[in-house]
Structure formats: C-alpha cells, structure tokens
Amino acid sequence: MEDHRLKAFCLIVETGSFSRAAEAKFMTQSAMSHLIKSLEDELGVKLLNRRGKVVLPTPAGRLFYGHSKKILDNYKKMENDIYTFAQKVKGPLYIGASTTAATYLLPQVFYAFYRNNPEVRIELSVSNTEQVIDKLIEGKIDTGIVEGNIKDTKVFSEEIAKDEIVIIASDNNPLAKEKILAPRDLLSQSFIMPEPGSGIREFLDDYLQALKIDTKNIKVSMVLGNTELIIQMVQSGIGISFVSKWSAFNALKDGSVRMLNVSDKKLRRRFYLVTLEKETSSSVIRAFREFIKGYRFFSPL
C-alpha cells in the first residue's frame, strides 16, 4: 500500500544518488527521475539539488523526507497489524545479510520459504555485519543474518547455522604442500584481508592475536570487501586469506586453492538471526524466524 514515490525519494536521499537508488529499486535512472519530478510538480517545490555526482535534499526536501519516513513506517505497521489480525503471512519482509550469508545460505532458504509463503515479498540488502546491525537499529530492516560475535546489546540473536573459517592459498603456493604449519610460516606470505567491520575480519584479528602474531608484522597486499574476489585473488597467487568454508567450497573442490593447516583445531564460528524484539508482533517476521530456525542447511563441513 505504500506510495512508491515516497520510497524512491527516501532512497535517493539516503544513497545520495539517483543511479544507486535506481539500481536498488531495479529501475532505470530516467524512471526514477520521472517519479521525483512528479512529486515536485505536485507539491510545487524543489526537493532535491544535484551537486556534481551527489544529490542533496533542499530545505523543503529535508522536511518532506522526515514526513515520508513516518508515512512509510505507518504503512508498514498498518499492513503488519492487519495481516497479523487476519492471521495471514503476507506483506513485505526487509532482510539485511552479510555477504557470506546472502550468497551461500539464503538462496536455499528463500526458495523453500517462498514456496510455503507466496504472498511474502522479500527485499534483501547486503552489507557487512556491522552495517546490518546498524540498519536493524535504525529500523531500515526487519531482521538480519550475520556471522561472528554480536556485541550490540540492543539486538537479540539466535544461532541458525555453523561455519568454519579456513586459511586458503593457491594450489602452487609452497605452503600448500605442508601438512602442518607453524604460525611464523604465515609471516612469509602476503595477506588479502577482508574489510574492517566484516564478521570475518573481527574473527581474523582475534585468531592472529591468539597465535601471538602481531598484525604490524603482516604484509597486506589487498583489502577487499567481496569474498568471491578474495578467492579469485588467492587463486591467482597474489596472497593467502581467511574465508568461510562455505564460500571456498567450490574452489577447494576443484583444487584451485588449498587449505593451510596451522593447527589441528578447527576455526569455528556461527551465523545468527538478529532482531530488535525477542518476540515480534509481525506475522511475517515471526513466520520467517520460525522457518529459518528449523531449516536444515546443506553444510560444506
């Protein structure tokens, strides 16, 4: 029931770009511009200014943005309340997920969930763990799926799947021939590091500290925010990296990368479903939560 023009306008303000907002809405930039023009024509005021590649709201635009967010929130609450009253699992479901979860866990979940709940419309945003938590607190998403330790006490978390972190190197890396490595052996390598704020980066920092490896002594060749790209860089021989075994499964299977064993102890972590409320009143969120908690994931472990 929400006005798509209001949602388009808010998205432009939040991204600071017509093109990024259009991409997120799966629209052309010209169609997005047309929606904003129709709003400005109807209201008789200018809402947005372009400054180079950046789009900023005018004073009227800032006022309109505040009211638009309240209207959209009320639309969303009204739909949830009505569908809950009618005991229907229907309406939008806004989910945020870390890259690993979105790429390797959620496709199988969404297929099965949508088959059982065809009237639910899922909108997924992908970012790192820290950003997913921020979006949840800001009310931009209904629930999130992240990995690593959840330190923010404002959110509730429930474990939904297990993961293993592995150190990978290209198949022709000299270390790939060794059965067990000493921690100091890693210092001879260039590292391809995940971006700060990601669940795996936090895990990696803690692990290196446990091995008594000073991060200042590590040679970092790249910092990347895309797991697939990290694996490709490892395959090319640029360096070694820590990745989820979920993400490295195909590369390990075809032999283009090898796991490096520093100890017999496996590096475990968990994926969590995070929400703002322990018991949500929304029938859609409640249905998804119960579904994913009971879902049996394919595991590469």
N, C-alpha and C positions, 0 to 999 in steps of 0.2 A: 504493500500500500504506500510505501514511501515515495516521495517525489524524486525521480531520478535526476532532476536538475539540481536539487539541493545537494544530493550526494556527490554529483560531479563537481559542483562548486567547492564543497568542502575538501574534496580530494585534491583539487588544484591548489588550494591554499596550503594544504598540509605537505604536498610534494614540491610546491614552488615551481611547477612546470606543467604546461598543457600536454606535452608529449608523454611525460611519465604518468600523468593521470589518465590519459587516453589509453596507454598501454595496460595500465592496471584494470581498466574497465573494458578492455578488448574492443575499443572504438578507434576510429580514425581521429586524427587531431582536428580536422576540419569539422567533424561532427561534434566534438567536444566544444570547439569554439562557437558553434551554432547554438548549443544549449546555453552557454553563458550570455551570448548576445540576446537571446530571447528573454532571459531573466532581466538583463539591463534595460531592454526596451520596455518590458512590462513595468518595471519599477521606476524607470525614468532617471536612473542614476548610474554612474560608472562604478563597478565593483572591483575591478582588477586593473593593475598597471603593469606593463612589461618594462623591465629594466635590463636590457641585454637579453640574456637567456633566462633570467629569473623573473618570475611572476609574483607580485606582491599585492595584497588587498589594499584598497583605498580605505580611508576612514569609514565610509559607508559600508565597504566590503567587510571590514572587521566586525562592525555591528551586525551585519547580515549573517556572518559566519557564526557568531555566538547564538543567534536565534535559530539558525539552521540546524546546529548540533542538537539543541534542545528539542526541536521538532522531530528530527530523525530518531533521537533516543525515545521520545514518546511514542512514535510509530512502532518502534521495535518492542517497547514494553506492552503496548496495546495488543499487538499480534501475539506475543508470548502469553499474555493473560487470557486472551480469548481461546487460543488453541489449547492451553492448559485446562481451562474450564470445560471445553468440549472434549477433552481427553484425546486430542489429535497430536500426532508427531508431525508437525508441519511448520514451514517457515524457514527463514534464513538461519544459518549456523556459521558464525565467523570464527575461524580457527587460525592460530598462529603456530608455526612449527619451525624448529631448527632445520637446517639443510639436510642433515643425515636422516632425520625422522621423516621429513617431507618426501625425500627421494626414495627411501628404501623401506619404510614402514607403512606410510599412509596409503599408497596406491592400492595395496591389497585390502586395507581396512575400508577405504571409501567405496570400493566396488561392492563389498559384502554389505556394508551399512546402507548404501543407496538402494540396493536390491530389496532390502526389507523396509526401507523408508523412502519411497519415491517422491514424496511431497516435501522433502527437506532440500533446501538449496544451500550447498556448501560454498563458502568463499574462503579461500586459503591464502594467507600471506606468509612468505618465507623470509626469515632473518635469523640472526644468531640468538643464542639462548637469552642473553642479557636484553636484547631488544624485544623478544617475545614477552618476557616478564613485564617490561615497561609498557608495552601495548595493552597487556591484560589489566594492569593497574590503571591505565588511562581510559579503559573502557572501550578500546578500539576493537577488541576481540572478545569472544565469549569464553574461550578456553585455549590452552596452549599445550604443545607436546615438545618437550625439551629433554636434553640429557645433562648429566653432571649433577653437582650438588646444588640444591635450591636453598640459597641463603636468605632470601627475602621472606620475612615473617608475615608479610601481608597476603601471601598466597597459600593455598592448600595444594599439596602434591600427593599423588598416588602412583606407585610403580606400575608400569604396564608391560615392560619388556626389558630384557637384559642385553648387554652389549659387551664386546671385548675390544680393547684398543691394541693394535699391533704396530710394530715398527716395520716399515717396508723399505726395500731397496730394489734397484733394478736387478734383473737376473744376471747381469755381468759384473755387478759390484763385487769386489774381492771379499767383503764381509759376508756375502750371501753363501759362501762356501763353508763358513764356520758353523759348527753345531751350537756352541755356547760362546757368547761374547762377554768380555769384561766391560764395565761401564766406561772405562777410559778409551776403549776402542771406538766409541761413538764420537769422540772428540776429533778423530781423523776425518770426519765426514762433514759435508755442508748440509745444513738443515733447511728444509722447506717448511716453514711454520704456518699453522693456521692463524687466522686473525684474532687479535685481542677481543675478549668479550664472548668468544665462542666457548661452548662447553668443553670441547677437546683441548683448547688452549689452556684452560684452567687445570684440567686433568694433567696435561703435559708438564706444566710448571711444577705441580706438586710431585709428580713422578721423578723429575730430574733432581728436585731437592732431596727426595728420599734416596736417590743414588749418589748423593753428595757431589753432584755436578753443578758447578757454578755457571749459570746461563751466560755470564760475561765471557766465558771461555768457549762458547759455542759459535761457530761460524754460520751465520744465517744468510743463505743465498737468495731466499724469496719469502715474502709473507703474502699468503693468498687466502681469500675468503670463500673459495669454491673447492669442494672436496674432489670433484671429478678432475679439475685442473691440477690439483696437488698430485693425484695419482698419475696423471699424464706426464707431469714434470719428473716424477720419480722414475717412470718407465723410460724417459729419455736420458736418464743418468745424471741429472742436474744435482740431485741430492737425495737424502733419506727423509722420511717423515713418519709421524704418528697419525694413524687414521683408524676409523671404525672398521672392524672386520666385515660389517655389513657392506660398506662402500667398496672395500677392496676385494670382495668375494670373486668377482669375475676375473680380475687381473691376477689373483692368486691361482685361480682355476686354470687359466690359460698359460701360466708360467712366466708372464712378462714381469712380474715382481715376485720377490721372495720375502718371507718374514725373517726378521732378525731376532734371535733369542738372547736376551741379556740375562735372564734367569728362568728357572722352571716355573716361577709364579706368574700366572696369567693376570693381565691388567683388566679388571672388570669395572664396568660402570653400568648405570641404569637409565632407562628412559622413563620420564614421568609425564602424567597428565596433570596440568595445573589449572586451578580455577580460583576465583575470588571468594566463593562461598563453599562451605563444606557440603551443604545441602541446597542445591539450586532449585528455584521455583519454576524454571523454564522446562517445559516438557521436551524440547528439542535437545537442550544441553544434557538433561538427565538421561534421555534415551541414548545419546552418543557416549556418555560416560559409562553407562552400564554395559553397552555393547563392546567398547574397546577394552574395558577391564576383563571381560570374559573371552576376548579374542585370542586364539592360539596362533601366534606368529610363526611363520617359517623362520628358522634360525640357521645362520651360517656357521654357528659354533661347533 
